[in-house]
Amino acid sequence: MLSAVVLVIMAFCGNHEGKVEDIWLIGLAALLLAIVIGDAVLRRNGLRS
């Protein structure tokens, strides 16, 4: 969770000029959050040990 926040901060507080880096950083942060949320849902439903 903390690493996703750091990635988003890096996207907005960087010295890069293009938007490709922003897309990658925000995309990776979204992927990390989706994995964490998906894991929490599966554990709550008992589908994952």
Secondary structure by P-SEA (a helix, b strand, c coil): caaaaaaaaaaaccccccaaaaaaaaaaaaaaaaaaaaaaaaaaacccc
